[in-house]
Amino acid sequence: MKCLILRVLAVLIAASAGQAIAAGADCATWGGTLLKWPAAAPVWEMCWVRPSQSVASDGSGLELRDVHYKGILVAKRLHAPILFAEYRGSSTCYRDWKDANANFAATPPVRNQLGVPGTFIATTTCDVSNAATASYQNCPWNTLPGSTFTSADCIGGAGGVAIEDMGDHVVLTTQYSASWYQYTSRYAFWENGDIQPEFGFGNSNGTNNNLTHWHHNYWRFDFDIDGSDNNEIRANGVPQSTEFTGLRSLTGGPGGGVTYWDVVTTKGGFGYRIVSGNGDYTPANESGRNFHTVDVIGSRFINNEYADRANNNLGDCEMQAGNIANGQSIADTDVVFWYRTSVRDANGNNWPPNCSGASCEPQNSMVCKSGGPTMTRIGDWPIYRNGFE
């Protein structure tokens, strides 16, 4: 009885001192498959869901739920529910789907589980597409020069996810398709708490590679830093009181530094800083069609609001940011941060506009391009309990 009383007192003292009590991912409630990494003494816990089981109209790709770092809740959901392809000099545009599992290559020890390193790193169509005009079709990419992949290496039709222990970080990889496009979704979770999402835009059969076009992916980062309440978003350090949209700065933020956004808990001032990756600087509305005019959105959490539309048609080309950011208060509450990464695939003879000959961007429409931000822990995170230091 004395030991029990002492343990209770220790918990109360820790709580009064602002120290977070460790918890972990609850996949029985949230759904998905539990990942703990490292396996022996996990610092990350989360539930992962394959694209075919993800939420939102037309899915949201590789989805991570109830994400915890050293027992502290980081996010209730990380996913990418909005995806587009649009074309220059054409009326064609698509709002792509994100729930069709597609084959990629991964060795058996890392398929749908935390495994030991295999004989090769998980490889997607995006990873092998490095030629300007060549298409290698689907895994195992039989026309890929020097390829040693076989059909037995390919997973995904049943919802494959590769989970690779890289020593100081763990990587989750999957691939999904929207007709001729093959999209890669990856997340790296580092031992120090950093998170790196990556989205790859690949074409497996060459369709429309003769048209300069753009792809736009919108992540939805539903951060819940140490709980769903009492969070705020700061743009370049300035707290935002109402829902907003914003742009990346090509020349830097205040003082010449990068443009950044923080999501923190107002209870302790700690959280995550989101900084754009090197591949994320394709300007908003570069096509001039006014379909994609913002880079980021800060919004109030609304249950089951996963996109700008409740239902999608294939030809719903415009991302309607105003349906998400419509003036609600986001001060000291449950917030969501939306982030766009976009790439341009040039056909070699019409970009930039009015170019000719050598002044045009060389054709690179079949070279897979990828992007994504880096999310870094900031602030004075609490002292962890239940075995965490």
N, C-alpha and C positions, 0 to 999 in steps of 0.2 A: 504493500500500500504506500509506503514511504517513497519507493522508487517511482510509482505512478504519479504521486503528487509532485515530485521533483520534475518529472517529464512535462506535466501540464504547465507548471510554472515556467519552465524553459520556453515552451511554445508561446505563452502569453508575453513573456519578456521580449522574445524575438519579434512578435507582432507589434508590440508597443514601440520597439526601436526601429520600425520600418523595414524589418527583414522579411523577405518573402518566404513563405512556406512552400516547399517543393511539391509539385504535382506532376502529372504526366498525361500523355495523350489517351483519350478514352474512345477507342474505335467502336466499342459496343454501342455508344451513344451516337457517335458521328458517322459511323460507317467507314468502310475502307479497311486496308491492311496495315497493321502496326509495324512501324520501323523504329528501332532503337539503334543508335550509333554513337560511339563504337559498341560492339556487341557486349564486351566485357564490362565496361563502365560508361554507359551512355550519357552523352551531354545533349543529344538531340532526340526528341521523340515526336512522332507525327503519324497520321493516318494517310496513306496514299490511295488514290483512286485512278484507275485506268480511264482513258478517254471515253470509252463506250458507256461508262457508268457515271460520268461527270454531270454536274448540274447545268442549268441554263438551257434556253431554247437552242437546239443544235449543239449542245455540249460546251465544254470549256477546256478540253485537252487533259493533260496530266494535272490532276488536282490534289492539293495537299491540304489536310484539315487538322485542326486542333494542334497546331505546331507549338512545341515547347522547347526552350533552351535552358538546360540545367534547372528544370523544374518550374521555370517562369513562362507563362503563356506569352507567346509572340504574336500569333495570328490564328483566327478561326478558320480562314480559308485563303489560299494562294492559288490562283488559276487565271486562265486567259479566255474569257467568254466572248470576245468580239474580234472578228478577223475578216479582212477584206482583200480583194484584188481589183485594181482598176487600171485602165489602159488609155494610152495617149492616142489621139486621132481616131477614136472609136467610141461608140455609145456603150460599149461593153463594160460591165463592172459586176462584181459578185460579192455577196456577203457569204463567206465560206463557212462550212460546218466543221465542228471540232470533236465529233464523237465517233469517227470511223477509224478503228485501229488499223495500223498498217505495219508491214513487216520491216524489221531492221535486224542487224546482226548483233548477237550477244552470246557469249560463251555460257554453257549450262550453269556454272556455279553462281551466276549473278542474275538469273532469270526469276523475276518476281520475288526475290528474297535478298537479304544481305549475305553476300557470299565472299569467298576469297578471290583475289585477282585471277582473271582467266588468262587465256592465251592471247587475247587481243581486247582492246578497249571497245566498249559498245559503239557501234558504227551505224550511222543513219545515211539516207540518201543525200542529205545535206553534206555530210562529211566526205563523201566520195565525189561530189559534183564540183570539179575544179576546172573543167574545160568550158570554153566560151560558148560552144554550140553543141557539144556532144551530149546525148542522153544515154543513160545506162539502165533505163527501165527500173525494175524493182529488185530488191534483195533476192539473189546474191549478186546482182549487177554483172552478169556473165560477160558483157562486152568491156568491162573495166580493165584497162591494161594492167597486167601483173596481178590481177585479183586471185586470191587463194580462198575466197569465201565459197561455201557450198550451201545448198538448200537446207542442210541440217543446222547451219549457223543462224538461220533466219527465224525470228519469233515476231509475234505481234498480232496475227490474225485472231488469236484468242485473248488479246489484250496484254501483250507483253510489256513489262517494265524491267529495265536493267537497273540494279542497285549495286554500285561499285564502291568498295572501301579503298580510298586512295591514300590512306595513312593519316594525313592531317585534315582530310575532308571526305565527305561521302557525296556521290553523284547519282541522281536519279535521271534516267533517260527513257523517252519513248518517242514514237513517231505516229502521226495520223495523217489521213489523206482527205483531200477534197478534189475528186476527179483526178486531173493530171498533176496536181500539186501534192507534194509530200512535205509535211511540216514537222520539224523537230522541236521537242520540248524537253529542256533540261533544267535541273536545279542543282546547284552545288551548295552544301552546307558545311561550313568550316568549323574547326574545333574552337576557334576564337569567337564564334558567334556570327561571323559574316555570312551573308546569303548572296548568291549570284544566280539569278534566273537568266536563261538564254533561250532565244527563239530562233530557229533556222527556217528559211524559206526556200524550199527546193522544188524542182520540176523534174519529174521522172521520165517523161516521154517527149518533151520538146514542144508540146502544144503551146501556141501563142508566143514562142520565143522570138518571132519576127516583129513583135510589137513592143515598144518601150512601155513598161508598166511598173506599177507600184504594189507592194504588199504592206498592209498595216495590221499589226497585232496590238490589241489592248489587253494588258494585264489588269486584273482586279486584285489588289493587295488589301485584304480585309484584316488589317492589323488590330490586335487587341492587346496592347502592351500591358501586361500584368492585370488583365481584366478588360471587359468590353466598355466600361464606363471610364470617364475621366481621361480620355485621350484627346490630343489636339494635333493639328498639322501646322507646321511652320514652313513658310517659303522664304529661303535665304535668311532664316533665323527669325522671321516675323510671324507671330501667331495669326492664323486666319480664323476669323469669327464666323464667316458665312461660306457656303459652298462656292467654289471657284473653278475656273479653268485657267490654264497657263501654258507658256511656251518655253522651250529650252532656249538658252542664249548661245548663239554661235560664237560670240566673242567673250563670253564669260559673264559672271554675275557681279555683285558689288565688289569693288576693289580689284576687278580683273580676275577674280576667282571663278570657279565653276558655279553654275546654277545648281542648287540643291534643295531638297525638301526633307524635313524631319517629321517623323511621327513619334510622339512621346506621350508618356503618361504624365498628367499634371500632378499626380500624387508624389512623384519622385524625380521628374525631369529626365528620365532615361528612356531610351527607345532606339530607333533606327534612323540613319541618314541615307537617303536615296540620291545617288549621283549617276548621271547618264554615262553609259558606256561609249567607247570610241565609235561604235557602229550605229549610234542612235541619232545622228545629226542630220538625217535627211529632213529638209525643212517641211513644216506643215504646209499643206496645200501646194506642194511643188508642182502638181499636175495642173493647177489652175481650175479645177473642176469644183472646188468648194465642198468637197466631201469630207475632208479631214483637216480641220483648222486648229486643233489643239493638240498639245503633247501630254498634258497631265490634267487630271480632274481631282478635286477634293470634294467629297460628299459625305453626307450623314448616312449612317447605316440604315437601310430599310430592308426588312426581311423579304427575301426572295427577289430583290432587285439585283439582277445579275448583268443587266445590259441596258442599252438605251431604248430597247423595245421589248415588249413582253413576248411577241412572236415575230419571227423573221421570214421574209420572202427572199429568194435568191437575189432578186434585183434591188433590194433595199440598200442602195449604195452609200447613202450618207450616214455618217456617225453623228447622231443627234445628241451632242453633249448637253444641250439645254434640258433634255429630259432627265438627266442625272443631276446636274448642278442647276437647281432652280430657286436658289435663294434661302434655303433652310439654314438654320444655325448649326455650326459644327464646333462651337466652343465647349470644351470640357465635356465631351460626350463620346459616343461610339461612331468612329469615322472609317471611311474607306478611301484608299488612294488608288487612282487609276493611272496607268502609265502606257504610253504608246511607243512602240519601236517600229520603224518603217524602213524599207529598202527599195531601191530603184534597180530594175533590170533593163539595161539599155540595149537596143537592137543594132546600134552601130552606125545609123545614118540620120537620126533626127533628134539627137539630144546633145547639147542644149537646143532650144528652139532656134530655128533659122541657121543652124550650123551647116557646114558642108565639108566634105573630105576629111582632112586631118583635124579640123576643128571640132569634129563630132567625138563624143565619147565612144571608145571602141566597144564592140559588142561584148557584152558580159552576161547576157540574159540567162544562160544556163549555169553560170557560176553561182553556187549557193552562197547566200549572204546571211549573216546572223547578227543579232544585237541583244541588248539587255543591260539593265542598270546593275550597279553594285550597291548592296545594302549593308551598312556597317553599324555595329553597335555604338551608341554614343551615350554620354552621361554616366552617372555613378550608379551602376546596377547594384541591386541589393546583395547582401550576403546570403548564400544559398544554404539550404538545410537538407536533411535526409541524405547525407553523404556527399553533397556538393560543397565545394570550397569557394 
